[in-house]
Amino acid sequence: MAKKFKIYALICPVDKKIRYIGKSANYKQRFKDHIKDIGDSTSKKVWISQLKSKGLIPILTILDESDFEVEARILENEKVVENIATVYNIFMPGKNTPTVNDYRNQNNIKIDLGINIKTKNSTKFDKIKTNGIQI
């Protein structure tokens, strides 16, 4: 049986806004990857680090699913566009697509950067429970 592709959102536990949209056939592992302390400086990673410094993590929510990767990519793109003002995604879903910022600029959309959490030392999380699912 083929895996279903899940389209998921990472939601800020403070302002309840969708901050990232993704697609994965293994969303539980992908969620773990998102919250690991690995050092890049994307807006999404900085946001997650700031949350973790306050003892918080994003809320994981499944938005949709598909048996087919191409359809899942289209659904992911629709969700990014619906939440374009609040997401920290870098690229629009798909191959050879513009950046999210280019899309915002072309469509005259301002970004809602949300809250500014002061960064402290990050807290490690061994087990995470979100939406009733143990991860």
N, C-alpha and C positions, 0 to 999 in steps of 0.2 A: 504494500500500500504506500503510495506516494505521500510525502509530508505536505501538509498544508502550509502555505505562506501566511504569516500573520502580519498585519499592518498594525503597528503599535504607536502609542504616544508616551512620552515622558512628560509628566505634568509637575509643575512646581507645587510643592506641598504648602507653600506660603501664600502665593497669589492665585493658585488653582488654574493657571494658564498653561496651555500646551506649549512646551519649549522645544520639543524635538519629535519628529515623526520618522519612523523607520519601518523596514520590512525584513523579516527573517523567517526561515524555516525552523529555527531553534531560538525562539525569542527569550527563553529563560537564560541561555548562555549569553546571548547578545546583551541582555540586561546586566548580567554580571560584568561583561566586558566594559559596558558604559560606566559603571561605577568604580572600576579599578583605579588605583592611584598610579596611572602611567602619565608621564609628563609631556603632553602636548599643550599648546596654549590656545586651542580653539575656544570660542565663546561657550560652547556646550560644556567642555571639560572644565573651564573656569567656573561656570555656574554650578556644576556638580561638586567641585571642590569646595566652593563657598557653602553649599548646602551641608556637605559632610562636616565642615568645620563647626557647624551648629548642631551636629548630631542628627541631621536630616538626610534623606535621599529622595530622588524623584519618585513619583507615583507612576507605576506602569499600568497602562490600560490598553486592552486590545480593542482596536477600532473596527477592524474588518479582517477578512481572510479570503484566500483563494487557493484553488488546487493548482493554478498555473502562474508561473513566475511573471510572465508578461502582463497578465491581468493584475497581479499583485502590484507591479510597478506602476501601472496606471492608477490604481486605487491609492497607492502611496502618494503619487503626484497630486491627485485631487485633494487629499488631506493636507498636504503641504500648502497648496494654494488657499484652501479654506482658512488656514492658520498662519498665513504668510507674515502677518504683522507681529507674531509672537515667537516664531520658531528660531532656533539657533542653527538649523541645518545650513550647511555651506553650499551644497549644490542642489538643484532641482533633481528629482529622481529621474533616472534614465541615462543613456550614454550620450556623450557630447552635448550636454545640456548647459544652460547658463547657470551662473551662481544665483543663489537666492537673493543676494544684494542687487545683482543686475536686474533680476525680475522685479524686485521692489522699485528700483530706480525707473525702469521702463514703464511701470504702471503707477508711478507716483504714490507709493505706499510707504508710510513712515513706520519704523520698527518701534515696538513697545518693549523696551529693554527690561521692564519690570523692576524688581527690587534690587537693591545693592546690599548684599550681605558682606559684612566684614570678614575677611579670611583669617582663620586661626589654624592651629595644627589640625590636620585631618584625623578623623577617627576611623579605625578599621572596623569593618562589618564582616562577621563570620557567616551568619545566616540572616537572610533577608526575607521578610514576609510582606508580600504586597498583594492586594486584592484577594486575600485569602489563600494565595498560592505560595507555598514554601519554595524558596529559590536557593 
